[in-house]
Amino acid sequence: MYGEIKHLIRHGSIYAVGIVISRIITIVMIPIYTKCLTPAEYGVLELLGLTTDLMSTSIGMGMTAAVGRFYFKYEDNADRHAVISTSLLGVVTVMAITALSCILFSEGFSNLLFSTAEYASSFRVMFLTMFLSSAIEIPLIFLRVKQRSVAFVIINLVKLVLQLGLNIYFLVYLKMGILGVLYSGLIGTAIVAGYLAYTAFRETGIRFDFGIYKEMLRFGAPLIMAELSVFGLSYADHYLLNYLGDLTIVGLYALAYKFGMMVASLFTAPFRSIWTTRMFEIAKQEDGHKVYARVTTYFLMGSLTISLGMSCIAKDALRVMADASYWSAYHIVPLIAVSHVAVGLISVAGVGLLIQHKTKLIAFSTTAALIVNLIMCFALIPVWGAVGAALATLVSFIVRLAIDTYNSQKLFHVSYDWRRLGQTLALYLLLTLLALYVQVENVVLSILANGAIIVAFPLLLLALGVLLPEERSFIIALLLKPFKKTQPAD
């Protein structure tokens, strides 16, 4: 069992290093964005990106979710290559038709979202970027299933560095505002998409198997509603804040989301990069059920550590890095951060639904949670604004987690250690409340106090016996391994 855990940690750590570096680059951009863009412009940029993401999700037909499943269905490399080539050709073709249609109606999109045609050119750039992005996702999944984690990380970092340099040039030197950010994304995406599509087809060949495509659609189609519902759960509040409030509130909320989503970026994304390709293999193992239970416990501990960290440092980080007009965003971060812990837990606790091909149940849970989210948004946003939106998101994700866990347990029972899960969550809530209520005006002292709270979490897990003796030994050995000297051969 620990061999499988080590495998997940090794590859997950490589993904994590890349994502940490990418997050550092993103954080470096915050002072630039907040100096060159007003909160309202930041809100416009957020809604533009969300709209094209929504369309990509709608027409992706669940293909990205199907690739990993069908790649491992076959043993022969020729069939596996056919899965990659078929899915890539299918997604790019559908996306090309969609993007062209949307470009023709860019003014309509601008009027619908912002009640003005002013942002039509911005939508055109975004739709073109959306098309190019369709040639990136499948090749990146191909790298993951081949466990080429280093190549995966390098390619993503190259794209980020390209966009960072272009952002600085367009925003700071040319002062192009929103369009500068969009052109940076377009150019970076074009370069990376061209390279990835070429290398993928060079290895797999250009082949379209209609039979495989139909099977993948049958598996992925029910996930479209699930993916749309997840999108709605995460981002419907952004649109409703614009509808019930204004673009300035959207901008502040979007910035808070950057910090809250660090849970996904620093922990969930690296974990899922390896988990989505390994969970089907683990199901075949004798101790697979035990591995799932342990992974869930470790996932909660790790993700809550990141969530606590983001909640503690958000206020100080905003005071140091952002313009004063953005500072009030800090108090939304804890709710967003813990929401993304719940999102990550869904991928572990709901594993039985994917193993048993019950994707329709995933669609049901996400739709139910989305309904809860929309009702709560309309009820809470007029009263509490952005805080109400964040609270609605948290409750709806908990609803989905509960439904998926219940259905998954009926199909593929896992004996979770509920005592340790509960202890971990209780300790996290206590320290988060402490961080929120202890206010230190001096920035340096505040950073030190918040740092102490963050460090206290794992130390208290150890001191209170939440971690088992064997786990402590495993963690200590893992931490000391890089420092051990190579023993001379006898």
C-alpha positions as CSV (number, residue, x, y, z in Angstrom):
1,M,0.0,0.0,0.0
2,Y,2.8,2.5,0.9
3,G,4.4,1.7,-2.4
4,E,1.4,3.1,-4.2
5,I,1.4,6.1,-1.9
6,K,5.0,6.7,-2.7
7,H,4.2,6.5,-6.4
8,L,1.5,9.1,-6.0
9,I,3.7,11.4,-3.9
10,R,6.7,11.1,-6.3
11,H,4.8,12.1,-9.5
12,G,2.5,14.4,-7.6
13,S,5.5,16.2,-6.2
14,I,6.8,16.9,-9.7
15,Y,3.5,18.3,-10.7
16,A,3.4,20.3,-7.5
17,V,6.8,21.9,-8.2
18,G,5.6,23.1,-11.6
19,I,2.4,24.4,-10.2
20,V,4.1,26.2,-7.3
21,I,6.4,27.9,-9.8
22,S,3.4,28.8,-12.0
23,R,1.6,30.2,-8.9
24,I,4.6,32.3,-8.1
25,I,4.5,33.7,-11.6
26,T,0.8,34.4,-11.2
27,I,1.4,36.1,-7.8
28,V,4.1,38.3,-9.4
29,M,1.4,39.5,-11.8
30,I,-1.0,40.6,-9.1
31,P,0.8,43.9,-8.4
32,I,1.0,44.6,-12.2
33,Y,-2.7,43.8,-12.7
34,T,-3.9,45.8,-9.7
35,K,-1.7,48.8,-10.7
36,C,-2.6,48.7,-14.4
37,L,-6.3,47.7,-14.1
38,T,-9.1,49.0,-11.9
39,P,-11.2,46.5,-9.9
40,A,-14.0,46.9,-12.6
41,E,-11.6,46.1,-15.4
42,Y,-10.3,43.2,-13.5
43,G,-13.9,42.1,-13.2
44,V,-14.4,42.4,-17.0
45,L,-11.3,40.3,-17.6
46,E,-12.6,37.6,-15.2
47,L,-16.0,37.4,-16.9
48,L,-14.5,37.2,-20.4
49,G,-12.4,34.3,-19.3
50,L,-15.2,32.5,-17.5
51,T,-17.5,32.8,-20.6
52,T,-15.1,31.1,-22.9
53,D,-14.3,28.5,-20.3
54,L,-18.0,27.8,-20.0
55,M,-18.2,27.3,-23.8
56,S,-15.2,25.0,-23.8
57,T,-16.8,22.9,-21.1
58,S,-20.1,22.7,-23.0
59,I,-18.7,21.5,-26.3
60,G,-15.8,19.4,-24.9
61,M,-18.4,16.5,-24.7
62,G,-16.6,15.0,-21.7
63,M,-13.8,14.0,-23.9
64,T,-11.0,14.9,-21.6
65,A,-12.5,12.7,-18.8
66,A,-12.9,9.8,-21.2
67,V,-9.3,9.8,-22.5
68,G,-7.7,8.3,-19.3
69,R,-10.5,5.7,-19.0
70,F,-10.2,4.5,-22.6
71,Y,-6.5,4.7,-22.9
72,F,-6.1,2.1,-20.1
73,K,-8.9,0.0,-21.6
74,Y,-6.6,-1.1,-24.3
75,E,-3.3,-3.0,-23.9
76,D,-2.0,-2.5,-27.5
77,N,-0.1,0.8,-28.2
78,A,-1.8,1.2,-31.6
79,D,-5.2,1.2,-29.9
80,R,-4.0,3.6,-27.2
81,H,-2.6,5.9,-29.8
82,A,-5.9,5.8,-31.6
83,V,-7.7,7.0,-28.5
84,I,-5.4,10.0,-28.3
85,S,-5.5,10.9,-32.0
86,T,-9.2,10.4,-32.3
87,S,-10.1,12.5,-29.2
88,L,-7.7,15.3,-30.3
89,L,-9.1,15.5,-33.8
90,G,-12.6,15.4,-32.6
91,V,-12.2,18.1,-30.0
92,V,-10.3,20.5,-32.3
93,T,-12.8,20.1,-35.1
94,V,-15.8,20.8,-32.9
95,M,-14.0,23.7,-31.2
96,A,-13.1,25.3,-34.6
97,I,-16.7,25.3,-35.8
98,T,-17.9,26.7,-32.4
99,A,-15.2,29.4,-32.2
100,L,-15.9,30.7,-35.7
101,S,-19.6,30.9,-35.0
102,C,-19.0,32.8,-31.8
103,I,-16.6,35.3,-33.4
104,L,-19.4,36.2,-35.9
105,F,-21.6,37.1,-32.9
106,S,-19.0,38.8,-30.7
107,E,-21.0,42.0,-30.4
108,G,-24.0,40.1,-29.2
109,F,-22.0,38.4,-26.5
110,S,-20.6,41.8,-25.4
111,N,-24.1,43.4,-25.2
112,L,-25.5,40.4,-23.4
113,L,-22.9,40.3,-20.7
114,F,-21.9,44.0,-20.3
115,S,-24.8,45.9,-21.9
116,T,-22.4,47.5,-24.4
117,A,-20.6,46.5,-27.6
118,E,-17.4,47.9,-26.3
119,Y,-15.9,44.5,-25.5
120,A,-16.7,42.8,-28.9
121,S,-13.0,42.8,-29.9
122,S,-12.0,41.3,-26.6
123,F,-14.5,38.5,-27.2
124,R,-13.0,37.8,-30.6
125,V,-9.5,37.4,-29.2
126,M,-10.9,35.1,-26.4
127,F,-12.8,32.9,-28.9
128,L,-9.7,32.5,-31.0
129,T,-7.7,31.6,-27.9
130,M,-10.4,29.1,-27.0
131,F,-10.0,27.3,-30.3
132,L,-6.2,27.1,-29.9
133,S,-6.5,25.9,-26.4
134,S,-8.4,22.8,-27.6
135,A,-5.2,21.5,-29.1
136,I,-3.5,21.6,-25.7
137,E,-5.6,19.6,-23.2
138,I,-5.5,16.1,-24.9
139,P,-1.7,16.1,-25.5
140,L,-1.2,17.1,-21.9
141,I,-3.4,14.2,-20.8
142,F,-1.3,12.0,-23.0
143,L,1.8,13.1,-21.1
144,R,0.1,12.3,-17.8
145,V,-1.0,8.8,-18.8
146,K,2.6,8.2,-20.0
147,Q,3.8,9.5,-16.6
148,R,6.0,12.1,-18.3
149,S,5.5,14.5,-15.4
150,V,8.7,16.5,-16.0
151,A,7.7,17.2,-19.6
152,F,4.2,18.2,-18.5
153,V,5.6,20.7,-16.0
154,I,8.2,22.2,-18.4
155,I,5.6,22.8,-21.1
156,N,3.2,24.5,-18.8
157,L,6.0,26.7,-17.3
158,V,7.1,27.7,-20.8
159,K,3.5,28.9,-21.6
160,L,3.3,30.8,-18.3
161,V,6.7,32.5,-18.8
162,L,5.7,33.5,-22.3
163,Q,2.5,35.0,-21.1
164,L,4.2,36.8,-18.2
165,G,6.8,38.5,-20.4
166,L,4.1,39.5,-22.9
167,N,1.8,40.7,-20.1
168,I,4.5,43.0,-18.8
169,Y,5.2,44.3,-22.3
170,F,1.6,44.9,-23.3
171,L,0.4,46.2,-19.9
172,V,3.3,48.2,-18.5
173,Y,5.0,49.5,-21.6
174,L,2.2,49.7,-24.2
175,K,-0.5,50.3,-21.6
176,M,-3.0,48.3,-23.6
177,G,-5.2,47.4,-20.6
178,I,-7.5,44.4,-21.0
179,L,-6.6,43.7,-24.6
180,G,-2.9,43.5,-23.6
181,V,-3.7,40.6,-21.2
182,L,-5.8,38.9,-23.9
183,Y,-3.1,39.2,-26.6
184,S,-0.6,37.7,-24.2
185,G,-2.8,34.7,-23.7
186,L,-3.5,34.3,-27.4
187,I,0.2,34.3,-28.4
188,G,1.3,32.0,-25.6
189,T,-1.5,29.6,-26.3
190,A,-0.8,29.5,-30.1
191,I,2.9,28.6,-29.6
192,V,2.3,25.9,-27.0
193,A,-0.7,24.4,-28.9
194,G,1.2,24.2,-32.1
195,Y,4.1,22.3,-30.4
196,L,1.9,19.9,-28.4
197,A,-0.4,19.0,-31.4
198,Y,2.7,18.3,-33.6
199,T,4.5,16.2,-31.0
200,A,1.3,14.2,-30.1
201,F,0.5,13.4,-33.8
202,R,4.1,12.6,-34.5
203,E,3.9,9.8,-31.8
204,T,0.4,8.6,-32.4
205,G,-0.1,9.2,-36.1
206,I,-3.1,10.9,-37.5
207,R,-6.0,8.5,-37.2
208,F,-9.7,8.9,-36.5
209,D,-11.6,5.8,-35.3
210,F,-15.3,6.5,-35.3
211,G,-16.0,3.4,-33.2
212,I,-13.7,4.6,-30.4
213,Y,-15.1,8.1,-30.7
214,K,-18.6,6.9,-30.2
215,E,-17.6,4.9,-27.1
216,M,-15.8,7.9,-25.6
217,L,-18.8,10.1,-26.3
218,R,-21.1,7.6,-24.6
219,F,-18.9,7.7,-21.6
220,G,-18.2,11.4,-21.6
221,A,-21.6,12.8,-22.6
222,P,-23.3,12.4,-19.2
223,L,-20.3,14.2,-17.7
224,I,-21.1,17.3,-19.7
225,M,-23.9,18.2,-17.3
226,A,-21.7,17.4,-14.4
227,E,-18.9,19.6,-15.7
228,L,-21.3,22.4,-16.5
229,S,-22.8,22.1,-13.0
230,V,-19.4,22.1,-11.5
231,F,-18.6,25.2,-13.5
232,G,-21.9,26.8,-12.3
233,L,-21.1,25.8,-8.7
234,S,-17.7,27.5,-9.0
235,Y,-18.5,30.6,-11.1
236,A,-22.2,31.3,-11.3
237,D,-21.7,33.6,-8.4
238,H,-19.4,35.8,-10.5
239,Y,-22.2,36.4,-13.0
240,L,-24.8,36.9,-10.3
241,L,-22.5,39.4,-8.5
242,N,-22.4,41.4,-11.8
243,Y,-26.1,41.1,-12.2
244,L,-27.0,41.9,-8.5
245,G,-24.0,44.1,-7.8
246,D,-21.4,45.6,-10.2
247,L,-18.1,44.9,-11.9
248,T,-16.1,46.3,-9.0
249,I,-17.4,43.6,-6.7
250,V,-16.7,41.0,-9.3
251,G,-13.1,42.2,-9.6
252,L,-12.6,42.0,-5.8
253,Y,-14.2,38.6,-5.7
254,A,-12.1,37.4,-8.6
255,L,-8.9,38.5,-6.8
256,A,-10.0,36.7,-3.6
257,Y,-10.6,33.6,-5.7
258,K,-7.0,33.7,-6.9
259,F,-5.9,33.1,-3.3
260,G,-8.7,30.7,-2.4
261,M,-7.9,28.6,-5.5
262,M,-4.4,28.1,-4.3
263,V,-5.7,24.9,-2.7
264,A,-6.6,23.6,-6.1
265,S,-3.4,24.9,-7.7
266,L,-0.9,23.8,-5.0
267,F,-2.5,20.6,-3.9
268,T,-5.6,19.3,-5.7
269,A,-4.2,19.8,-9.2
270,P,-0.9,18.0,-8.7
271,F,-2.8,15.2,-6.9
272,R,-5.4,14.8,-9.6
273,S,-2.7,14.9,-12.3
274,I,-1.6,11.5,-11.2
275,W,-4.7,10.3,-9.4
276,T,-7.0,10.4,-12.5
277,T,-4.7,8.0,-14.3
278,R,-3.9,5.7,-11.3
279,M,-7.3,5.3,-9.5
280,F,-8.5,2.7,-12.0
281,E,-5.3,0.7,-11.6
282,I,-5.6,0.9,-7.8
283,A,-9.1,-0.6,-8.0
284,K,-7.6,-3.8,-9.3
285,Q,-5.2,-4.2,-6.4
286,E,-6.0,-6.5,-3.4
287,D,-5.6,-3.7,-0.9
288,G,-7.2,-1.1,-3.2
289,H,-10.0,-0.2,-0.7
290,K,-7.4,0.5,2.0
291,V,-5.4,2.7,-0.4
292,Y,-8.5,4.8,-1.1
293,A,-9.2,5.2,2.6
294,R,-5.7,6.3,3.4
295,V,-5.4,8.6,0.4
296,T,-8.6,10.3,1.5
297,T,-7.2,11.0,5.0
298,Y,-3.9,12.3,3.6
299,F,-5.7,14.4,1.1
300,L,-7.8,16.1,3.7
301,M,-4.8,16.8,5.9
302,G,-2.7,18.2,3.0
303,S,-5.5,20.3,1.4
304,L,-6.6,21.8,4.7
305,T,-3.0,22.8,5.4
306,I,-2.9,24.8,2.2
307,S,-6.4,26.2,2.9
308,L,-5.3,27.4,6.4
309,G,-2.2,28.9,4.9
310,M,-4.1,30.9,2.3
311,S,-6.7,32.1,4.9
312,C,-3.9,33.2,7.2
313,I,-1.7,35.1,4.7
314,A,-4.3,36.6,2.3
315,K,-4.7,39.9,4.2
316,D,-1.0,40.5,4.6
317,A,-0.3,39.5,1.0
318,L,-2.9,41.9,-0.4
319,R,-1.7,44.8,1.8
320,V,1.9,44.2,0.5
321,M,1.2,43.4,-3.2
322,A,-2.1,45.0,-4.2
323,D,-3.4,48.5,-4.6
324,A,-5.5,49.7,-1.6
325,S,-8.7,49.4,-3.7
326,Y,-8.4,45.6,-3.6
327,W,-7.6,45.1,0.1
328,S,-11.1,44.3,1.2
329,A,-11.0,41.0,-0.8
330,Y,-9.1,39.2,2.0
331,H,-12.1,38.3,4.2
332,I,-13.7,36.2,1.4
333,V,-10.6,33.9,1.0
334,P,-11.3,31.4,3.8
335,L,-14.7,30.4,2.4
336,I,-13.3,30.0,-1.1
337,A,-10.3,28.0,0.1
338,V,-12.3,25.4,2.1
339,S,-14.7,25.2,-0.8
340,H,-11.9,23.9,-3.0
341,V,-11.0,21.4,-0.3
342,A,-14.5,20.0,-0.8
343,V,-14.0,20.0,-4.5
344,G,-10.8,17.9,-4.2
345,L,-12.4,15.4,-1.8
346,I,-15.1,14.7,-4.4
347,S,-12.5,13.3,-6.8
348,V,-11.4,10.8,-4.0
349,A,-14.7,10.0,-2.2
350,G,-16.6,9.6,-5.5
351,V,-14.2,7.2,-7.1
352,G,-16.7,4.4,-7.1
353,L,-18.9,6.2,-9.5
354,L,-16.2,6.3,-12.1
355,I,-15.0,2.7,-11.5
356,Q,-18.6,1.4,-12.0
357,H,-19.3,3.8,-14.9
358,K,-22.1,5.5,-13.1
359,T,-21.4,9.0,-14.5
360,K,-25.1,9.8,-14.6
361,L,-25.1,9.9,-10.8
362,I,-22.3,12.5,-11.0
363,A,-24.5,14.5,-13.3
364,F,-27.4,14.2,-10.8
365,S,-25.3,15.3,-7.8
366,T,-23.8,18.3,-9.5
367,T,-27.1,19.4,-10.8
368,A,-28.7,19.2,-7.4
369,A,-25.8,21.1,-5.9
370,L,-26.1,23.8,-8.6
371,I,-29.7,24.3,-7.8
372,V,-28.8,24.8,-4.1
373,N,-26.1,27.2,-5.2
374,L,-28.4,29.4,-7.3
375,I,-31.1,29.6,-4.6
376,M,-28.6,30.6,-2.0
377,C,-26.9,33.1,-4.2
378,F,-30.2,34.9,-4.9
379,A,-31.0,34.8,-1.2
380,L,-27.6,35.8,0.2
381,I,-25.9,38.1,-2.3
382,P,-28.3,41.0,-1.9
383,V,-27.7,40.8,1.9
384,W,-24.1,39.9,2.3
385,G,-22.6,40.6,-1.2
386,A,-19.4,38.7,-2.0
387,V,-19.4,36.9,1.4
388,G,-22.9,35.5,0.6
389,A,-21.7,34.3,-2.8
390,A,-18.7,32.5,-1.2
391,L,-20.9,30.9,1.5
392,A,-23.4,29.7,-1.2
393,T,-20.5,28.1,-3.1
394,L,-19.2,26.3,0.0
395,V,-22.6,24.9,1.0
396,S,-23.3,23.6,-2.5
397,F,-20.0,21.9,-2.8
398,I,-20.6,20.2,0.5
399,V,-24.0,19.0,-0.8
400,R,-22.4,17.5,-3.9
401,L,-19.7,15.8,-1.8
402,A,-22.3,14.2,0.5
403,I,-24.4,12.9,-2.4
404,D,-21.4,11.5,-4.4
405,T,-19.9,9.9,-1.2
406,Y,-23.2,8.2,-0.4
407,N,-23.7,6.9,-4.0
408,S,-20.1,5.8,-4.3
409,Q,-20.2,3.9,-1.0
410,K,-23.1,1.9,-2.3
411,L,-21.2,0.9,-5.4
412,F,-17.7,0.5,-4.1
413,H,-17.5,0.6,-0.3
414,V,-14.5,2.1,1.4
415,S,-14.0,2.0,5.2
416,Y,-12.9,5.6,5.9
417,D,-11.4,6.5,9.2
418,W,-14.1,8.9,10.2
419,R,-12.5,9.6,13.6
420,R,-9.3,11.0,12.1
421,L,-11.1,12.8,9.4
422,G,-13.3,14.6,12.0
423,Q,-10.3,15.4,14.2
424,T,-8.4,17.0,11.3
425,L,-11.4,19.1,10.3
426,A,-12.1,20.3,13.9
427,L,-8.5,21.3,14.4
428,Y,-8.6,23.2,11.1
429,L,-11.8,25.1,11.9
430,L,-10.4,26.1,15.3
431,L,-7.1,27.5,13.9
432,T,-8.9,29.3,11.0
433,L,-11.2,31.1,13.4
434,L,-8.2,32.0,15.5
435,A,-6.5,33.5,12.4
436,L,-9.6,35.5,11.5
437,Y,-10.2,37.0,14.9
438,V,-6.5,37.7,15.8
439,Q,-5.8,41.0,14.0
440,V,-2.3,42.5,14.1
441,E,-1.8,45.9,12.5
442,N,1.9,45.7,12.0
443,V,2.5,43.7,8.8
444,V,5.7,42.0,10.0
445,L,4.2,40.9,13.3
446,S,1.0,39.8,11.5
447,I,3.0,37.6,9.1
448,L,4.9,36.0,12.0
449,A,1.6,35.4,13.9
450,N,-0.1,33.8,10.9
451,G,3.0,31.8,10.1
452,A,2.9,30.3,13.7
453,I,-0.8,29.3,13.2
454,I,0.0,27.6,9.9
455,V,3.0,25.6,11.4
456,A,0.8,24.7,14.4
457,F,-1.6,22.7,12.3
458,P,0.7,19.8,11.2
459,L,2.5,19.9,14.6
460,L,-0.8,19.5,16.5
461,L,-1.8,16.6,14.1
462,L,1.4,14.9,15.3
463,A,1.0,15.9,19.0
464,L,-2.6,14.9,19.3
465,G,-2.0,11.4,17.8
466,V,-4.1,12.0,14.6
467,L,-1.2,10.5,12.6
468,L,-0.5,6.8,13.3
469,P,3.0,5.8,14.4
470,E,3.7,4.0,11.1
471,E,2.7,7.2,9.3
472,R,5.0,9.4,11.4
473,S,7.9,7.0,10.6
474,F,7.0,7.1,6.9
475,I,6.8,10.9,6.8
476,I,10.1,11.3,8.7
477,A,11.8,8.9,6.4
478,L,10.4,10.6,3.4
479,L,11.6,14.0,4.6
480,L,15.1,12.8,5.6
481,K,15.7,10.8,2.4
482,P,17.1,13.7,0.4
483,F,19.6,14.4,3.2
484,K,20.9,10.8,3.5
485,K,24.4,10.3,2.2
486,T,24.9,7.6,-0.4
487,Q,26.3,4.5,1.4
488,P,29.5,3.1,-0.1
489,A,29.1,-0.3,-1.7
490,D,30.5,-3.3,0.3
